[in-house]
Amino acid sequence: MGVSLVEHDIEKDRQKGEEMMAKSGSRGVPVVDIEGVIIRGFSPDAMRDAIERKRRE
């Protein structure tokens, strides 16, 4: 889809784990942050929709 991806290992980076909790409100993974749109769990349709929405903004 022509987007950049940054992956964080929350087991190795405590600060990123805390950031994930603050954004998602849970410890479940994955958490995907698409320019402020938070998606909990793996949902290709939700990710595609968020990317398309952000492109239109």
C-alpha distance matrix in Angstrom:
0.0 3.8 5.7 9.1 10.8 14.6 16.5 20.2 22.9 25.1 27.9 28.3 27.5 29.8 28.6 25.0 26.5 28.5 25.6 23.7 26.9 27.3 23.9 23.8 27.5 27.4 27.3 24.9 21.8 18.9 18.5 15.1 15.5 12.7 14.9 17.9 16.6 17.9 16.9 19.6 19.0 16.2 14.7 11.3 12.3 13.4 10.3 8.2 11.3 11.6 8.4 9.4 12.9 12.5 11.1 14.2 16.5
3.8 0.0 3.8 7.0 9.8 13.4 16.0 19.6 22.7 25.1 28.0 27.8 26.8 29.3 27.9 24.5 26.4 28.4 25.3 24.0 27.4 27.6 24.3 24.8 28.6 28.6 28.3 26.4 23.2 20.3 19.6 16.1 15.9 13.1 14.5 17.9 17.4 19.0 18.7 21.4 21.1 18.6 17.6 14.5 15.7 16.2 12.8 11.2 13.9 13.4 9.8 11.1 14.2 12.8 11.1 14.6 16.4
5.7 3.8 0.0 3.8 6.6 10.1 12.9 16.4 19.6 21.8 24.8 24.7 23.4 25.8 24.2 20.8 22.9 24.7 21.6 20.4 23.9 24.0 20.8 21.5 25.2 25.4 25.2 23.5 20.4 17.5 16.5 12.9 12.4 9.9 11.3 14.7 14.5 16.0 16.0 18.7 18.8 16.8 16.2 13.7 15.2 14.8 11.1 10.6 13.2 11.7 8.4 10.8 13.3 11.3 10.5 14.3 15.4
9.1 7.0 3.8 0.0 3.8 6.8 10.1 13.4 16.8 19.1 22.1 21.6 20.3 22.8 21.3 18.1 20.4 22.4 19.4 18.6 22.2 22.4 19.6 20.6 24.3 24.3 23.7 22.5 19.2 16.6 15.6 12.3 11.8 10.1 11.2 14.6 15.1 16.0 16.3 18.6 18.8 17.1 17.3 15.4 17.4 16.7 12.9 13.4 15.9 13.9 11.1 14.1 15.9 13.5 13.4 17.2 17.6
10.8 9.8 6.6 3.8 0.0 3.8 6.4 9.9 13.2 15.6 18.5 18.2 17.1 19.7 18.5 15.1 17.2 19.5 16.9 15.7 19.4 20.1 17.4 18.2 21.7 21.3 20.4 19.2 15.8 13.2 12.6 9.8 10.0 9.6 11.4 14.0 14.3 14.3 14.3 16.0 16.1 14.6 15.5 14.2 16.7 15.8 12.1 13.5 16.2 14.1 12.1 15.5 17.2 15.0 15.7 19.3 19.6
14.6 13.4 10.1 6.8 3.8 0.0 3.8 6.6 10.2 12.5 15.5 14.8 13.5 16.2 15.1 11.8 14.2 16.5 14.2 13.4 17.2 18.0 15.9 17.0 20.2 19.8 18.6 17.9 14.7 12.5 11.9 9.9 9.9 10.7 12.0 14.1 15.0 14.4 14.8 16.0 16.3 15.5 17.1 16.5 19.2 17.8 14.4 16.5 18.8 16.3 14.8 18.5 19.6 17.2 18.4 21.9 21.6
16.5 16.0 12.9 10.1 6.4 3.8 0.0 3.8 6.8 9.4 12.1 11.9 11.2 14.0 13.7 10.2 12.0 14.9 13.2 11.9 15.6 17.1 15.4 15.9 18.8 17.7 15.9 15.2 11.9 10.0 10.2 9.4 10.6 12.3 14.2 15.6 16.0 14.5 14.3 14.6 14.4 13.9 16.2 16.2 19.3 18.0 14.9 17.5 19.9 17.6 16.8 20.5 21.6 19.6 21.1 24.5 24.3
20.2 19.6 16.4 13.4 9.9 6.6 3.8 0.0 3.8 6.0 8.8 8.4 7.4 10.2 10.2 6.9 8.6 11.7 10.7 9.8 13.2 15.0 14.1 14.7 17.1 15.9 13.8 13.9 11.1 10.1 10.1 10.5 11.5 14.1 15.6 16.2 17.0 15.0 15.1 14.8 14.9 15.3 18.1 18.7 21.7 20.0 17.3 20.3 22.3 19.8 19.4 23.2 23.9 21.8 23.7 27.0 26.4
22.9 22.7 19.6 16.8 13.2 10.2 6.8 3.8 0.0 3.8 5.4 5.5 6.1 8.8 10.2 7.7 8.0 11.7 11.9 10.7 13.4 15.9 15.6 15.6 17.4 15.6 12.7 12.9 10.4 10.3 11.3 12.7 14.3 17.2 19.0 19.2 19.7 17.1 16.8 15.6 15.3 16.0 19.2 20.3 23.4 21.9 19.6 22.7 24.8 22.6 22.5 26.2 26.9 25.2 27.1 30.3 29.8
25.1 25.1 21.8 19.1 15.6 12.5 9.4 6.0 3.8 0.0 3.8 5.4 4.9 6.0 7.8 5.7 4.6 8.3 9.3 8.2 10.2 12.9 13.4 13.4 14.5 12.7 9.8 11.0 9.4 10.1 10.6 12.8 14.2 17.6 19.1 18.6 19.1 16.2 16.2 14.6 14.9 16.4 19.7 21.4 24.2 22.2 20.4 23.8 25.4 23.0 23.4 27.2 27.3 25.7 28.1 31.0 30.2
27.9 28.0 24.8 22.1 18.5 15.5 12.1 8.8 5.4 3.8 0.0 3.8 5.8 6.7 9.8 8.9 7.2 10.6 12.5 11.5 12.8 15.8 16.7 16.3 16.9 14.6 11.1 12.3 11.2 12.4 13.6 16.1 17.8 21.2 22.8 22.3 22.7 19.7 19.3 17.3 17.0 18.5 22.0 23.8 26.8 25.1 23.4 26.8 28.6 26.4 26.8 30.5 30.9 29.3 31.7 34.6 33.9
28.3 27.8 24.7 21.6 18.2 14.8 11.9 8.4 5.5 5.4 3.8 0.0 3.8 6.3 9.1 8.8 8.7 11.7 13.2 13.2 14.9 17.4 18.3 18.6 19.4 17.6 14.4 15.7 14.2 14.9 15.8 17.6 18.9 22.0 23.2 23.1 24.0 21.4 21.4 19.9 19.8 21.0 24.3 25.7 28.8 27.1 24.9 28.2 30.1 27.7 27.7 31.5 31.9 30.0 32.1 35.2 34.3
27.5 26.8 23.4 20.3 17.1 13.5 11.2 7.4 6.1 4.9 5.8 3.8 0.0 3.8 5.5 5.5 6.5 8.9 10.1 10.8 12.8 14.6 15.6 16.6 17.6 16.4 13.9 15.6 14.3 14.7 14.7 16.2 16.8 19.9 20.7 20.4 21.8 19.4 20.1 18.9 19.5 20.9 24.0 25.3 28.2 26.1 23.9 27.1 28.7 26.0 26.1 29.8 29.9 27.8 30.0 33.0 31.9
29.8 29.3 25.8 22.8 19.7 16.2 14.0 10.2 8.8 6.0 6.7 6.3 3.8 0.0 3.8 5.5 5.0 6.3 8.7 9.8 10.7 12.5 14.4 15.3 15.5 14.6 12.3 14.8 14.4 15.4 15.0 17.1 17.4 20.9 21.4 20.5 21.9 19.2 20.2 18.8 19.8 21.8 24.8 26.6 29.2 26.7 25.0 28.5 29.6 26.8 27.3 31.1 30.7 28.7 31.3 34.1 32.6
28.6 27.9 24.2 21.3 18.5 15.1 13.7 10.2 10.2 7.8 9.8 9.1 5.5 3.8 0.0 3.8 5.4 5.1 6.2 8.7 10.0 10.6 12.4 14.3 14.8 14.8 13.3 15.9 15.4 15.9 14.6 16.1 15.7 18.9 18.9 17.9 19.8 17.7 19.2 18.4 20.1 22.1 24.7 26.3 28.6 25.9 24.0 27.4 28.3 25.1 25.6 29.3 28.7 26.4 29.1 31.7 29.9
25.0 24.5 20.8 18.1 15.1 11.8 10.2 6.9 7.7 5.7 8.9 8.8 5.5 5.5 3.8 0.0 3.8 5.4 4.9 6.1 8.6 9.7 10.4 12.0 13.3 13.1 11.6 13.5 12.4 12.5 11.2 12.5 12.2 15.6 16.0 15.3 16.8 14.6 15.9 15.3 16.7 18.5 21.1 22.6 24.9 22.3 20.3 23.7 24.7 21.7 22.1 25.8 25.4 23.3 25.9 28.6 27.2
26.5 26.4 22.9 20.4 17.2 14.2 12.0 8.6 8.0 4.6 7.2 8.7 6.5 5.0 5.4 3.8 0.0 3.8 5.4 5.1 6.3 8.7 10.0 10.5 11.1 10.2 8.2 10.6 10.2 11.2 10.3 12.7 13.2 16.9 17.8 16.5 17.5 14.5 15.3 13.9 15.2 17.5 20.3 22.4 24.7 22.1 20.6 24.2 25.2 22.4 23.3 27.0 26.5 24.8 27.7 30.2 28.9
28.5 28.4 24.7 22.4 19.5 16.5 14.9 11.7 11.7 8.3 10.6 11.7 8.9 6.3 5.1 5.4 3.8 0.0 3.8 5.4 5.1 6.3 8.7 10.0 9.9 10.1 9.3 12.3 12.8 13.8 12.1 14.4 14.1 17.7 18.0 16.1 17.5 14.8 16.3 15.0 17.1 19.8 22.2 24.4 26.3 23.3 22.2 25.8 26.2 23.2 24.4 27.9 26.9 25.2 28.3 30.5 28.8
25.6 25.3 21.6 19.4 16.9 14.2 13.2 10.7 11.9 9.3 12.5 13.2 10.1 8.7 6.2 4.9 5.4 3.8 0.0 3.8 5.4 5.1 6.2 8.6 9.7 10.7 10.6 12.9 12.7 13.0 10.5 11.9 10.9 14.3 14.3 12.5 14.2 12.0 14.0 13.6 16.1 18.5 20.5 22.4 24.0 20.9 19.5 23.0 23.3 20.0 21.1 24.6 23.5 21.6 24.7 26.9 25.1
23.7 24.0 20.4 18.6 15.7 13.4 11.9 9.8 10.7 8.2 11.5 13.2 10.8 9.8 8.7 6.1 5.1 5.4 3.8 0.0 3.8 5.4 5.2 5.9 7.7 7.8 7.6 9.3 9.1 9.4 7.0 9.1 9.1 12.9 13.8 12.0 12.6 9.7 11.0 10.1 12.4 14.9 17.1 19.2 21.0 18.0 16.8 20.5 20.9 18.0 19.4 22.9 22.0 20.5 23.7 25.9 24.5
26.9 27.4 23.9 22.2 19.4 17.2 15.6 13.2 13.4 10.2 12.8 14.9 12.8 10.7 10.0 8.6 6.3 5.1 5.4 3.8 0.0 3.8 5.5 5.3 4.9 5.4 6.1 8.9 10.2 11.4 9.3 11.9 12.1 15.7 16.5 14.1 14.5 11.3 12.5 10.9 13.4 16.6 18.7 21.3 22.8 19.7 19.2 22.9 22.9 20.2 22.1 25.3 24.1 23.0 26.3 28.2 26.7
27.3 27.6 24.0 22.4 20.1 18.0 17.1 15.0 15.9 12.9 15.8 17.4 14.6 12.5 10.6 9.7 8.7 6.3 5.1 5.4 3.8 0.0 3.8 5.8 5.7 8.1 9.8 12.3 13.3 14.0 11.2 12.9 11.9 15.2 15.2 12.3 13.4 10.9 13.1 12.5 15.6 18.7 20.2 22.6 23.7 20.2 19.7 23.2 22.8 19.7 21.7 24.8 23.1 21.7 25.2 26.8 24.9
23.9 24.3 20.8 19.6 17.4 15.9 15.4 14.1 15.6 13.4 16.7 18.3 15.6 14.4 12.4 10.4 10.0 8.7 6.2 5.2 5.5 3.8 0.0 3.8 6.0 8.5 10.4 11.7 12.1 12.1 8.7 9.8 8.5 11.6 11.8 8.9 9.6 7.1 9.7 9.9 13.3 16.0 17.1 19.3 20.1 16.6 16.1 19.5 19.0 15.9 17.9 21.0 19.3 18.1 21.6 23.2 21.5
23.8 24.8 21.5 20.6 18.2 17.0 15.9 14.7 15.6 13.4 16.3 18.6 16.6 15.3 14.3 12.0 10.5 10.0 8.6 5.9 5.3 5.8 3.8 0.0 3.8 5.4 7.9 8.6 9.6 10.0 7.1 9.1 9.2 12.5 13.7 10.8 10.2 6.7 7.9 6.9 10.3 13.5 14.8 17.5 18.4 15.0 15.0 18.7 18.2 15.7 18.1 21.0 19.6 19.0 22.5 24.1 22.8
27.5 28.6 25.2 24.3 21.7 20.2 18.8 17.1 17.4 14.5 16.9 19.4 17.6 15.5 14.8 13.3 11.1 9.9 9.7 7.7 4.9 5.7 6.0 3.8 0.0 3.8 7.2 9.0 11.2 12.5 10.2 12.8 13.0 16.2 17.2 14.1 13.6 10.4 11.3 9.5 12.5 16.1 17.6 20.6 21.4 18.1 18.5 22.2 21.5 19.2 21.8 24.6 23.0 22.5 26.1 27.5 26.0
27.4 28.6 25.4 24.3 21.3 19.8 17.7 15.9 15.6 12.7 14.6 17.6 16.4 14.6 14.8 13.1 10.2 10.1 10.7 7.8 5.4 8.1 8.5 5.4 3.8 0.0 3.8 5.5 8.4 10.3 9.1 12.5 13.7 17.2 18.8 16.2 15.3 11.6 11.4 8.6 10.7 14.3 16.4 19.7 20.9 18.1 18.5 22.2 22.1 20.1 22.5 25.5 24.4 24.1 27.5 29.1 28.1
27.3 28.3 25.2 23.7 20.4 18.6 15.9 13.8 12.7 9.8 11.1 14.4 13.9 12.3 13.3 11.6 8.2 9.3 10.6 7.6 6.1 9.8 10.4 7.9 7.2 3.8 0.0 3.8 6.5 8.9 8.9 12.6 14.4 18.0 19.9 17.9 17.1 13.4 12.8 9.7 10.6 14.0 16.7 19.8 21.7 19.2 19.2 22.9 23.4 21.5 23.5 26.7 26.1 25.6 28.7 30.7 29.9
24.9 26.4 23.5 22.5 19.2 17.9 15.2 13.9 12.9 11.0 12.3 15.7 15.6 14.8 15.9 13.5 10.6 12.3 12.9 9.3 8.9 12.3 11.7 8.6 9.0 5.5 3.8 0.0 3.8 6.4 7.3 11.1 13.7 17.0 19.5 17.8 16.3 12.5 10.9 7.3 7.3 10.5 13.5 16.7 18.7 16.6 16.7 20.4 21.1 19.6 21.6 24.7 24.5 24.3 27.3 29.3 28.9
21.8 23.2 20.4 19.2 15.8 14.7 11.9 11.1 10.4 9.4 11.2 14.2 14.3 14.4 15.4 12.4 10.2 12.8 12.7 9.1 10.2 13.3 12.1 9.6 11.2 8.4 6.5 3.8 0.0 2.9 5.2 8.7 11.8 14.9 17.7 16.7 15.3 11.8 9.8 6.9 5.9 8.3 11.6 14.3 16.8 15.1 14.5 18.1 19.4 17.9 19.4 22.6 22.9 22.5 25.1 27.5 27.4
18.9 20.3 17.5 16.6 13.2 12.5 10.0 10.1 10.3 10.1 12.4 14.9 14.7 15.4 15.9 12.5 11.2 13.8 13.0 9.4 11.4 14.0 12.1 10.0 12.5 10.3 8.9 6.4 2.9 0.0 3.8 6.3 9.8 12.6 15.7 15.1 13.6 10.4 8.2 6.2 5.0 6.4 9.7 11.9 14.6 13.0 11.9 15.5 17.0 15.6 16.8 20.1 20.5 20.1 22.5 25.1 25.1
18.5 19.6 16.5 15.6 12.6 11.9 10.2 10.1 11.3 10.6 13.6 15.8 14.7 15.0 14.6 11.2 10.3 12.1 10.5 7.0 9.3 11.2 8.7 7.1 10.2 9.1 8.9 7.3 5.2 3.8 0.0 3.8 6.6 9.8 12.5 11.5 10.2 6.9 5.7 4.7 6.0 8.0 10.1 12.3 14.4 11.9 10.8 14.5 15.5 13.4 14.9 18.2 18.1 17.5 20.3 22.6 22.3
15.1 16.1 12.9 12.3 9.8 9.9 9.4 10.5 12.7 12.8 16.1 17.6 16.2 17.1 16.1 12.5 12.7 14.4 11.9 9.1 11.9 12.9 9.8 9.1 12.8 12.5 12.6 11.1 8.7 6.3 3.8 0.0 3.8 6.3 9.4 9.3 7.9 5.7 5.0 6.5 7.8 8.3 9.4 10.6 12.5 9.9 8.0 11.5 12.7 10.3 11.3 14.8 14.9 14.0 16.6 19.2 19.0
15.5 15.9 12.4 11.8 10.0 9.9 10.6 11.5 14.3 14.2 17.8 18.9 16.8 17.4 15.7 12.2 13.2 14.1 10.9 9.1 12.1 11.9 8.5 9.2 13.0 13.7 14.4 13.7 11.8 9.8 6.6 3.8 0.0 3.8 5.9 5.7 5.5 4.7 6.4 8.9 11.1 11.8 12.3 13.0 14.2 11.2 9.1 12.2 12.7 9.4 10.3 13.9 13.3 11.8 14.7 17.1 16.3
12.7 13.1 9.9 10.1 9.6 10.7 12.3 14.1 17.2 17.6 21.2 22.0 19.9 20.9 18.9 15.6 16.9 17.7 14.3 12.9 15.7 15.2 11.6 12.5 16.2 17.2 18.0 17.0 14.9 12.6 9.8 6.3 3.8 0.0 3.8 5.4 5.0 6.5 8.0 11.3 13.2 13.0 12.5 12.3 13.0 10.2 7.6 9.9 10.2 6.7 6.9 10.4 10.0 8.2 10.9 13.5 12.9
14.9 14.5 11.3 11.2 11.4 12.0 14.2 15.6 19.0 19.1 22.8 23.2 20.7 21.4 18.9 16.0 17.8 18.0 14.3 13.8 16.5 15.2 11.8 13.7 17.2 18.8 19.9 19.5 17.7 15.7 12.5 9.4 5.9 3.8 0.0 3.8 5.7 8.2 10.9 14.1 16.5 16.7 16.2 15.9 16.3 13.4 11.1 12.8 12.5 8.7 8.7 11.6 10.4 7.6 10.5 12.8 11.2
17.9 17.9 14.7 14.6 14.0 14.1 15.6 16.2 19.2 18.6 22.3 23.1 20.4 20.5 17.9 15.3 16.5 16.1 12.5 12.0 14.1 12.3 8.9 10.8 14.1 16.2 17.9 17.8 16.7 15.1 11.5 9.3 5.7 5.4 3.8 0.0 3.8 6.0 9.5 12.5 15.5 16.5 16.1 16.7 16.7 13.3 11.9 14.2 13.3 9.5 10.8 13.5 11.6 9.6 13.1 14.7 12.7
16.6 17.4 14.5 15.1 14.3 15.0 16.0 17.0 19.7 19.1 22.7 24.0 21.8 21.9 19.8 16.8 17.5 17.5 14.2 12.6 14.5 13.4 9.6 10.2 13.6 15.3 17.1 16.3 15.3 13.6 10.2 7.9 5.5 5.0 5.7 3.8 0.0 3.8 6.5 10.0 12.9 13.8 12.8 13.7 13.3 9.7 9.0 11.4 10.2 6.7 9.1 11.6 9.7 9.0 12.6 13.9 12.8
17.9 19.0 16.0 16.0 14.3 14.4 14.5 15.0 17.1 16.2 19.7 21.4 19.4 19.2 17.7 14.6 14.5 14.8 12.0 9.7 11.3 10.9 7.1 6.7 10.4 11.6 13.4 12.5 11.8 10.4 6.9 5.7 4.7 6.5 8.2 6.0 3.8 0.0 3.8 6.6 9.8 11.4 11.3 13.0 13.3 9.7 9.3 12.6 11.9 9.0 11.5 14.3 13.0 12.5 15.9 17.5 16.6
16.9 18.7 16.0 16.3 14.3 14.8 14.3 15.1 16.8 16.2 19.3 21.4 20.1 20.2 19.2 15.9 15.3 16.3 14.0 11.0 12.5 13.1 9.7 7.9 11.3 11.4 12.8 10.9 9.8 8.2 5.7 5.0 6.4 8.0 10.9 9.5 6.5 3.8 0.0 3.8 6.4 7.9 7.7 9.9 10.5 7.2 7.3 11.0 10.8 8.9 11.5 14.2 13.6 13.8 16.9 18.6 18.4
19.6 21.4 18.7 18.6 16.0 16.0 14.6 14.8 15.6 14.6 17.3 19.9 18.9 18.8 18.4 15.3 13.9 15.0 13.6 10.1 10.9 12.5 9.9 6.9 9.5 8.6 9.7 7.3 6.9 6.2 4.7 6.5 8.9 11.3 14.1 12.5 10.0 6.6 3.8 0.0 3.8 6.8 8.0 11.2 12.3 9.6 10.1 13.8 14.0 12.6 15.0 17.8 17.3 17.6 20.6 22.4 22.2
19.0 21.1 18.8 18.8 16.1 16.3 14.4 14.9 15.3 14.9 17.0 19.8 19.5 19.8 20.1 16.7 15.2 17.1 16.1 12.4 13.4 15.6 13.3 10.3 12.5 10.7 10.6 7.3 5.9 5.0 6.0 7.8 11.1 13.2 16.5 15.5 12.9 9.8 6.4 3.8 0.0 3.8 6.2 9.6 11.4 9.8 10.2 13.7 14.6 13.9 15.9 18.6 18.9 19.4 22.0 23.9 24.3
16.2 18.6 16.8 17.1 14.6 15.5 13.9 15.3 16.0 16.4 18.5 21.0 20.9 21.8 22.1 18.5 17.5 19.8 18.5 14.9 16.6 18.7 16.0 13.5 16.1 14.3 14.0 10.5 8.3 6.4 8.0 8.3 11.8 13.0 16.7 16.5 13.8 11.4 7.9 6.8 3.8 0.0 3.8 6.4 9.1 8.6 8.5 11.4 13.2 13.1 14.5 17.0 18.0 18.7 20.7 22.9 23.8
14.7 17.6 16.2 17.3 15.5 17.1 16.2 18.1 19.2 19.7 22.0 24.3 24.0 24.8 24.7 21.1 20.3 22.2 20.5 17.1 18.7 20.2 17.1 14.8 17.6 16.4 16.7 13.5 11.6 9.7 10.1 9.4 12.3 12.5 16.2 16.1 12.8 11.3 7.7 8.0 6.2 3.8 0.0 3.8 5.5 5.3 6.2 8.6 10.0 10.7 12.4 14.3 15.4 16.7 18.5 20.3 21.5
11.3 14.5 13.7 15.4 14.2 16.5 16.2 18.7 20.3 21.4 23.8 25.7 25.3 26.6 26.3 22.6 22.4 24.4 22.4 19.2 21.3 22.6 19.3 17.5 20.6 19.7 19.8 16.7 14.3 11.9 12.3 10.6 13.0 12.3 15.9 16.7 13.7 13.0 9.9 11.2 9.6 6.4 3.8 0.0 3.8 5.5 5.1 6.0 8.5 9.9 10.5 12.2 14.1 15.4 16.5 18.5 20.3
12.3 15.7 15.2 17.4 16.7 19.2 19.3 21.7 23.4 24.2 26.8 28.8 28.2 29.2 28.6 24.9 24.7 26.3 24.0 21.0 22.8 23.7 20.1 18.4 21.4 20.9 21.7 18.7 16.8 14.6 14.4 12.5 14.2 13.0 16.3 16.7 13.3 13.3 10.5 12.3 11.4 9.1 5.5 3.8 0.0 3.8 5.4 5.1 6.1 8.6 9.9 10.6 12.1 14.2 15.4 16.7 18.7
13.4 16.2 14.8 16.7 15.8 17.8 18.0 20.0 21.9 22.2 25.1 27.1 26.1 26.7 25.9 22.3 22.1 23.3 20.9 18.0 19.7 20.2 16.6 15.0 18.1 18.1 19.2 16.6 15.1 13.0 11.9 9.9 11.2 10.2 13.4 13.3 9.7 9.7 7.2 9.6 9.8 8.6 5.3 5.5 3.8 0.0 3.8 5.5 5.1 6.1 8.6 9.9 10.4 12.2 14.2 15.5 16.7
10.3 12.8 11.1 12.9 12.1 14.4 14.9 17.3 19.6 20.4 23.4 24.9 23.9 25.0 24.0 20.3 20.6 22.2 19.5 16.8 19.2 19.7 16.1 15.0 18.5 18.5 19.2 16.7 14.5 11.9 10.8 8.0 9.1 7.6 11.1 11.9 9.0 9.3 7.3 10.1 10.2 8.5 6.2 5.1 5.4 3.8 0.0 3.8 5.4 5.1 6.2 8.6 9.8 10.6 12.3 14.5 15.7
8.2 11.2 10.6 13.4 13.5 16.5 17.5 20.3 22.7 23.8 26.8 28.2 27.1 28.5 27.4 23.7 24.2 25.8 23.0 20.5 22.9 23.2 19.5 18.7 22.2 22.2 22.9 20.4 18.1 15.5 14.5 11.5 12.2 9.9 12.8 14.2 11.4 12.6 11.0 13.8 13.7 11.4 8.6 6.0 5.1 5.5 3.8 0.0 3.8 5.5 5.2 6.1 8.5 10.0 10.6 12.6 14.6
11.3 13.9 13.2 15.9 16.2 18.8 19.9 22.3 24.8 25.4 28.6 30.1 28.7 29.6 28.3 24.7 25.2 26.2 23.3 20.9 22.9 22.8 19.0 18.2 21.5 22.1 23.4 21.1 19.4 17.0 15.5 12.7 12.7 10.2 12.5 13.3 10.2 11.9 10.8 14.0 14.6 13.2 10.0 8.5 6.1 5.1 5.4 3.8 0.0 3.8 5.5 5.2 6.0 8.6 9.9 10.8 12.6
11.6 13.4 11.7 13.9 14.1 16.3 17.6 19.8 22.6 23.0 26.4 27.7 26.0 26.8 25.1 21.7 22.4 23.2 20.0 18.0 20.2 19.7 15.9 15.7 19.2 20.1 21.5 19.6 17.9 15.6 13.4 10.3 9.4 6.7 8.7 9.5 6.7 9.0 8.9 12.6 13.9 13.1 10.7 9.9 8.6 6.1 5.1 5.5 3.8 0.0 3.8 5.5 5.0 6.1 8.6 10.0 10.8
8.4 9.8 8.4 11.1 12.1 14.8 16.8 19.4 22.5 23.4 26.8 27.7 26.1 27.3 25.6 22.1 23.3 24.4 21.1 19.4 22.1 21.7 17.9 18.1 21.8 22.5 23.5 21.6 19.4 16.8 14.9 11.3 10.3 6.9 8.7 10.8 9.1 11.5 11.5 15.0 15.9 14.5 12.4 10.5 9.9 8.6 6.2 5.2 5.5 3.8 0.0 3.8 5.5 5.2 6.2 8.8 10.2
9.4 11.1 10.8 14.1 15.5 18.5 20.5 23.2 26.2 27.2 30.5 31.5 29.8 31.1 29.3 25.8 27.0 27.9 24.6 22.9 25.3 24.8 21.0 21.0 24.6 25.5 26.7 24.7 22.6 20.1 18.2 14.8 13.9 10.4 11.6 13.5 11.6 14.3 14.2 17.8 18.6 17.0 14.3 12.2 10.6 9.9 8.6 6.1 5.2 5.5 3.8 0.0 3.8 5.5 5.1 6.5 9.0
12.9 14.2 13.3 15.9 17.2 19.6 21.6 23.9 26.9 27.3 30.9 31.9 29.9 30.7 28.7 25.4 26.5 26.9 23.5 22.0 24.1 23.1 19.3 19.6 23.0 24.4 26.1 24.5 22.9 20.5 18.1 14.9 13.3 10.0 10.4 11.6 9.7 13.0 13.6 17.3 18.9 18.0 15.4 14.1 12.1 10.4 9.8 8.5 6.0 5.0 5.5 3.8 0.0 3.8 5.5 5.3 6.6
12.5 12.8 11.3 13.5 15.0 17.2 19.6 21.8 25.2 25.7 29.3 30.0 27.8 28.7 26.4 23.3 24.8 25.2 21.6 20.5 23.0 21.7 18.1 19.0 22.5 24.1 25.6 24.3 22.5 20.1 17.5 14.0 11.8 8.2 7.6 9.6 9.0 12.5 13.8 17.6 19.4 18.7 16.7 15.4 14.2 12.2 10.6 10.0 8.6 6.1 5.2 5.5 3.8 0.0 3.8 5.4 5.2
11.1 11.1 10.5 13.4 15.7 18.4 21.1 23.7 27.1 28.1 31.7 32.1 30.0 31.3 29.1 25.9 27.7 28.3 24.7 23.7 26.3 25.2 21.6 22.5 26.1 27.5 28.7 27.3 25.1 22.5 20.3 16.6 14.7 10.9 10.5 13.1 12.6 15.9 16.9 20.6 22.0 20.7 18.5 16.5 15.4 14.2 12.3 10.6 9.9 8.6 6.2 5.1 5.5 3.8 0.0 3.8 5.5
14.2 14.6 14.3 17.2 19.3 21.9 24.5 27.0 30.3 31.0 34.6 35.2 33.0 34.1 31.7 28.6 30.2 30.5 26.9 25.9 28.2 26.8 23.2 24.1 27.5 29.1 30.7 29.3 27.5 25.1 22.6 19.2 17.1 13.5 12.8 14.7 13.9 17.5 18.6 22.4 23.9 22.9 20.3 18.5 16.7 15.5 14.5 12.6 10.8 10.0 8.8 6.5 5.3 5.4 3.8 0.0 3.8
16.5 16.4 15.4 17.6 19.6 21.6 24.3 26.4 29.8 30.2 33.9 34.3 31.9 32.6 29.9 27.2 28.9 28.8 25.1 24.5 26.7 24.9 21.5 22.8 26.0 28.1 29.9 28.9 27.4 25.1 22.3 19.0 16.3 12.9 11.2 12.7 12.8 16.6 18.4 22.2 24.3 23.8 21.5 20.3 18.7 16.7 15.7 14.6 12.6 10.8 10.2 9.0 6.6 5.2 5.5 3.8 0.0
